[in-house]
């Protein structure tokens, strides 16, 4: 019985948390996220290279995130927020706040 339980699921350390965007393979994953106003979104850099999290309207801008670093932002106002990496501007994502 114990062996059957050991094979279930993905280890929690590797599972993506709700409202988390992983930065891996020079991409934001997921590239689009919809949340309710008042939600805090966390970005986690899984790459060996630094990345930033920048809103194109200047609402937020993270410092450079090294591997396993995180950045959080609380979205209080509804709207569509375009996000990119300031170091690698081709990396893009969209956060829709309802």
Order of alpha helices (4+ residues) and beta strands (2+ residues): alpha-beta-beta-beta-beta-beta-beta-beta-beta
